[in-house]
Amino acid sequence: MVRVPTFDREVVADGLTDGYWIQAVDLDGSGRPGLLTSGLAEGVVRWYANPGWQEHVITRLRQPVAFDAADLTGDGRLDLVVCHDYGESMYAHKPDDGTISWLRNPGGRLDRPWESRRIGTLVSAHRLRVGRFTADRPQLLALPVVGDAGGREGLDQPARVTVFDVPDDVLAAGGWDVAAVDAGSFTVLHDYTPLGADPTGTERLVVASREGLSEYGWDAGRHEWRTRRIGAGEHAQRPATGFAGSSSVALGTLNDGTRYAATLEPFHGNTVSVYTDHGGAGLWRRAVLDVFGDPNEAGEGPGHHVVAADFDGDGEDEFLVALRGPMPWQGVFYYKAVDAAEGLWTRERVSEDSAARIAVADFGGDGRLGFATIGYYTPGYFLADDPVVVVHRNRG
């Protein structure tokens, strides 16, 4: 019998009028992960301290999309990088839409103003990651969702993946230098997950795009980007919706050593698929687990994010799928492998709240991983019913 952990629901904030991003991050150095949230409409960036969930308003930005956290100044405090000024939508970008900035952690009271400094511009910048990608130094990887042209033409153009070098002295620098650009690998690039470093220490990703799933990273020897397709994603819906491939991906490992990639497909899709790599041979096999309803009039489904982690403490990873709604396809579903080789997984709904994204962390400091979500609420695009920020503590 498969045991699903008990998750206790705790509301952090309700009555949301804006909701998209959520991330577990320790900004006050307490050793306990708090919650960073924002939305695309009002642009208020908040951090909720753990324990107690006291709200701190960090800043206000025009259309903040995604964040990452890193100690950029070397003072021991996590700063933030953010892409913002996104534009009307992925279908209506203009050439001057897309700004990337970093926010300096002031320390002490986090509701003091966070100084904002410009990094650069990038049309439709949609996801960010600080790491080492093309050089043995800190860098920022910026992943746009569509190409430079903007409008619907941009959907068929390659996303201009860009690496910025973090300056040696970020406080004295103006804009950051561009270290590398890849404008040929992906179209409609929605999300990624870390894959780990290669033998040289260069970070690699698995990218979810219209091309499906791809292992991706910089080949220092050849001085070029290397892409290896894991799977093609969902293509049967393309004639009706225009979307294909993969939208979100998470990597997990089972007790027998099997690696898997859990996905939502296609873009903002309705299909939950799992790719398994039995024996580590790199021959990934796809199994479709669920299809959550039909695409809406825009060609989109309710799925938006997927994460993987060991929630039940048995040494292997389960995965969670975030559905923005509306009901019945709303909330978070928990998947546990029964026989991954045969594509058999159990599924149970563990939350009914609209979920734009999922943040995973040990919120209680007891060694058990829980999760947090934010309701998807973007006026003019999608409005969840009764959107909230909520934590689900793992009680085992």
C-alpha positions in Angstrom: 0.0 0.0 0.0 1.3 3.5 -0.9 1.4 5.9 2.0 0.8 9.6 1.2 2.1 12.0 3.9 -0.4 14.2 5.8 -0.1 17.8 4.8 -1.5 20.4 7.2 -2.8 23.5 5.4 -1.8 27.0 6.8 -2.9 30.2 5.1 -0.2 32.8 4.8 -2.1 35.4 2.9 -5.6 35.6 1.4 -7.6 37.9 -0.7 -4.9 38.2 -3.3 -5.3 40.6 -6.1 -2.1 39.6 -7.8 -0.4 36.2 -7.9 2.2 34.3 -9.9 5.6 33.7 -8.4 6.5 31.9 -5.1 9.9 30.8 -3.9 11.2 29.4 -0.6 14.3 31.5 0.4 16.0 32.5 3.7 16.4 36.3 3.3 17.0 37.2 6.9 19.6 34.6 7.7 17.5 32.9 10.3 18.1 29.4 8.9 14.4 29.0 8.2 13.0 29.4 4.7 10.5 32.2 4.2 8.3 32.8 1.2 9.0 35.3 -1.6 5.9 36.1 -3.7 4.9 38.5 -6.5 2.4 38.9 -9.3 2.4 40.3 -12.9 -0.2 42.9 -12.4 0.4 45.1 -9.3 4.1 44.1 -9.1 4.4 44.1 -5.3 7.3 41.9 -4.2 6.7 40.4 -0.7 8.6 38.2 1.6 6.9 36.3 4.5 9.2 35.5 7.4 9.2 32.0 8.9 8.0 31.4 11.6 4.9 33.6 11.9 4.7 34.7 8.3 5.1 38.4 9.0 4.8 40.2 5.7 7.7 42.4 4.4 7.2 44.5 1.2 10.6 44.4 -0.5 9.8 46.6 -3.6 7.4 47.3 -6.3 8.2 46.6 -9.9 6.5 46.7 -13.3 5.5 43.2 -14.2 8.0 41.1 -12.2 8.1 37.5 -13.6 10.9 35.4 -12.0 13.5 35.6 -9.3 16.7 33.9 -8.1 18.6 34.5 -4.9 22.4 34.7 -4.5 24.9 36.6 -2.3 26.1 39.0 -5.0 27.9 41.5 -2.7 29.8 38.9 -0.5 28.3 40.2 2.7 26.7 36.9 3.6 23.1 38.0 2.8 21.1 36.7 -0.1 20.3 39.3 -2.8 17.7 38.9 -5.5 17.9 38.9 -9.3 14.6 39.6 -11.1 13.3 39.9 -14.7 10.5 42.5 -15.0 8.9 45.0 -17.5 7.8 41.9 -19.2 5.3 43.4 -21.7 1.7 42.9 -22.3 2.0 39.1 -22.8 4.1 36.5 -24.6 2.0 37.2 -27.7 2.5 41.0 -27.6 6.1 41.7 -26.7 7.7 44.9 -28.0 11.5 45.2 -28.7 12.1 47.3 -25.6 10.1 44.9 -23.3 12.2 43.0 -20.8 14.5 44.2 -18.0 16.8 42.3 -15.7 17.8 43.9 -12.3 19.2 42.9 -9.0 18.0 43.9 -5.6 20.4 44.5 -2.7 19.5 42.9 0.6 19.6 45.7 3.2 19.9 43.4 6.2 18.2 44.0 9.4 14.6 45.0 8.8 13.8 43.6 5.3 10.9 46.0 4.8 13.4 48.8 4.4 13.9 49.8 0.7 15.9 47.3 -1.3 18.2 49.1 -3.7 17.6 48.2 -7.3 20.4 48.1 -9.9 20.1 47.3 -13.6 21.8 44.3 -15.1 20.6 44.5 -18.7 17.7 44.1 -21.1 16.4 40.9 -22.8 13.1 40.7 -24.6 10.6 38.3 -22.9 13.0 37.3 -20.2 11.1 34.7 -18.2 13.3 32.5 -16.0 16.7 33.2 -14.3 19.5 31.2 -12.6 22.7 32.3 -10.9 25.6 29.8 -11.4 28.6 28.9 -13.6 27.5 28.3 -17.2 30.3 29.2 -19.7 33.2 30.2 -17.4 34.7 29.5 -14.0 33.1 32.5 -12.4 29.6 33.5 -11.1 27.2 34.2 -13.9 23.5 34.8 -14.5 21.6 32.7 -17.1 18.5 34.4 -18.5 15.9 32.4 -20.4 13.4 34.2 -22.6 10.1 32.5 -23.4 9.9 33.6 -27.1 12.1 35.3 -29.7 13.1 38.9 -30.2 10.4 39.9 -32.7 7.6 40.2 -30.2 4.0 39.5 -31.1 3.0 36.2 -32.5 6.0 36.2 -34.8 8.2 35.7 -31.7 6.6 32.3 -31.0 8.4 30.9 -34.0 11.7 32.6 -33.4 14.4 31.0 -31.2 14.5 32.4 -27.6 17.7 34.4 -27.1 19.2 32.5 -24.1 21.8 34.9 -22.6 24.5 34.6 -20.0 25.7 37.7 -18.1 29.0 37.8 -16.1 28.5 38.8 -12.5 30.9 41.8 -12.0 33.8 41.4 -9.6 32.4 44.5 -7.8 28.7 44.6 -8.4 28.3 47.8 -6.3 30.6 49.7 -8.6 29.5 48.2 -11.9 26.8 49.5 -14.2 25.2 47.0 -16.5 26.6 43.5 -16.6 28.7 42.2 -19.6 27.1 39.6 -21.8 29.3 36.5 -21.8 27.4 34.3 -24.3 24.2 34.0 -26.3 22.4 31.1 -27.8 19.7 32.1 -30.3 19.3 28.7 -32.0 18.2 26.0 -29.6 14.7 26.6 -28.4 11.3 28.1 -29.2 8.5 28.8 -26.7 10.9 28.1 -23.8 8.7 28.0 -20.7 10.8 26.5 -17.9 13.9 24.5 -16.8 15.2 22.4 -13.9 18.9 22.0 -12.8 20.6 18.9 -14.0 23.9 19.3 -12.1 27.4 20.1 -13.1 29.6 18.4 -15.7 33.2 17.3 -14.9 34.4 20.8 -15.5 32.0 22.3 -13.0 29.8 23.9 -15.6 26.1 23.8 -14.7 23.7 22.0 -16.9 19.9 22.2 -17.2 16.9 20.2 -18.5 14.9 22.7 -20.5 11.2 22.4 -21.3 10.3 24.1 -24.7 8.3 23.5 -27.8 11.0 21.1 -28.9 10.2 18.9 -25.8 12.7 18.1 -23.1 16.4 18.8 -23.7 19.6 18.3 -21.6 21.4 21.6 -22.1 24.8 23.1 -21.3 28.0 24.7 -22.5 30.7 22.6 -24.0 34.0 24.3 -23.0 36.1 22.1 -25.3 34.0 22.9 -28.4 33.1 26.4 -27.2 29.5 25.9 -28.0 26.1 25.1 -26.5 25.3 21.4 -26.5 21.7 20.2 -26.6 20.5 16.6 -26.3 16.8 15.8 -26.7 15.3 13.6 -24.0 11.8 13.5 -25.4 9.6 15.3 -27.9 6.7 16.1 -25.6 3.1 16.4 -26.6 2.3 17.0 -30.3 -1.1 15.6 -30.9 -2.8 18.9 -29.7 -0.8 21.2 -32.0 -3.3 21.2 -34.9 -6.0 22.5 -32.6 -4.1 24.6 -30.2 -0.8 25.6 -31.9 1.2 24.4 -28.9 3.5 21.4 -28.7 6.4 20.0 -26.7 6.9 20.5 -23.0 6.1 23.3 -20.5 7.5 22.4 -17.1 9.9 19.7 -15.8 11.2 18.2 -12.6 13.9 15.5 -12.2 13.6 12.7 -9.6 15.4 9.4 -8.7 13.9 6.1 -7.6 15.3 3.6 -5.1 16.5 1.3 -7.9 18.6 4.2 -9.4 16.1 5.0 -12.2 16.1 8.6 -13.1 12.9 10.2 -14.3 11.6 13.5 -15.6 8.1 14.5 -14.7 6.5 17.0 -17.0 3.5 19.1 -17.9 2.9 19.2 -21.6 2.5 21.1 -24.0 2.8 24.9 -23.2 0.6 25.7 -20.1 -0.7 22.2 -20.8 -3.1 19.6 -19.6 -1.0 16.5 -19.9 1.1 14.9 -17.1 3.9 12.7 -18.6 6.9 10.9 -17.1 10.1 10.0 -18.9 12.2 7.3 -17.3 15.8 6.5 -18.0 16.2 2.8 -16.9 19.7 1.7 -16.5 21.1 5.2 -17.1 21.5 4.5 -20.8 20.0 7.8 -21.8 17.1 6.1 -23.6 14.2 8.0 -22.0 10.7 6.4 -22.4 7.6 8.5 -22.1 4.4 7.5 -20.3 1.3 9.7 -20.2 -0.2 9.5 -16.7 -3.1 12.0 -16.8 -4.9 14.5 -19.1 -6.6 17.2 -17.1 -9.5 18.4 -19.2 -9.6 19.9 -22.7 -7.6 23.0 -23.7 -9.5 26.3 -23.3 -10.3 28.8 -26.0 -6.7 30.0 -25.9 -5.4 26.5 -26.4 -4.1 26.2 -22.8 -4.7 23.7 -20.1 -4.7 24.1 -16.3 -1.2 22.9 -15.6 1.7 25.3 -14.8 4.4 23.8 -12.6 5.9 20.5 -11.4 8.4 19.7 -8.7 10.1 16.5 -7.4 11.4 15.7 -3.9 11.4 12.9 -1.3 8.3 13.9 0.7 7.7 10.6 2.5 11.3 10.0 3.5 11.7 6.6 1.8 14.8 7.6 -0.2 13.1 8.2 -3.5 11.4 11.2 -5.1 7.8 11.8 -5.6 6.5 14.7 -7.7 3.8 17.4 -7.3 1.8 19.0 -10.1 0.4 22.5 -9.8 -2.9 23.2 -11.5 -4.2 26.8 -11.6 -7.8 25.8 -12.2 -10.7 26.2 -12.6 -12.1 23.2 -10.7 -12.1 20.3 -11.0 -8.6 20.8 -12.4 -7.3 22.9 -9.6 -4.8 22.4 -6.7 -1.8 20.1 -6.3 -1.6 16.4 -7.1 0.9 14.1 -5.5 2.4 11.3 -7.6 4.2 8.2 -6.3 5.9 5.5 -8.4 4.4 2.0 -8.2 6.1 0.5 -11.2 7.8 3.2 -13.2 9.0 0.8 -15.8 5.4 0.1 -16.7 4.3 3.7 -16.3 2.3 3.0 -13.1 2.0 5.8 -10.5 -0.5 6.6 -7.8 -2.1 10.0 -7.7 -3.8 11.9 -4.9 -4.9 15.5 -4.6 -3.2 17.1 -1.6 -4.5 20.7 -2.1 -7.5 22.3 -3.7 -6.1 25.8 -3.8 -5.2 27.3 -7.2 -1.5 26.8 -7.7 0.5 28.9 -10.1 3.8 27.5 -8.8 5.0 25.3 -5.9 7.8 26.0 -3.5 9.3 23.0 -1.6 11.2 23.4 1.7 11.4 22.1 5.3 9.3 24.9 6.7 9.0 23.4 10.2 12.7 22.6 10.7 11.7 19.0 11.5 13.5 17.3 8.6 10.3 16.8 6.6 9.7 18.6 3.3 6.4 20.5 2.8 5.2 22.7 0.0 3.7 26.2 -0.5 1.7 27.6 -3.4 0.3 30.9 -4.6 -3.0 31.3 -6.5 -2.8 32.2 -10.2 -4.3 35.7 -10.4 -3.4 37.9 -13.4 -6.1 40.4 -14.4 -6.7 40.3 -18.1 -5.4 36.7 -18.4 -6.5 34.3 -15.6 -8.3 34.8 -12.3 -8.4 32.0 -9.8 -11.3 31.8 -7.4 -10.3 32.8 -3.9 -6.5 33.0 -4.5 -4.3 32.5 -1.5 -0.7 32.0 -0.4 -0.7 28.7 1.6 1.8 26.4 3.2 1.3 22.7 3.6 3.4 21.3 6.4 4.4 17.7 6.2 3.2 15.8 9.3 4.5 12.5 8.1 
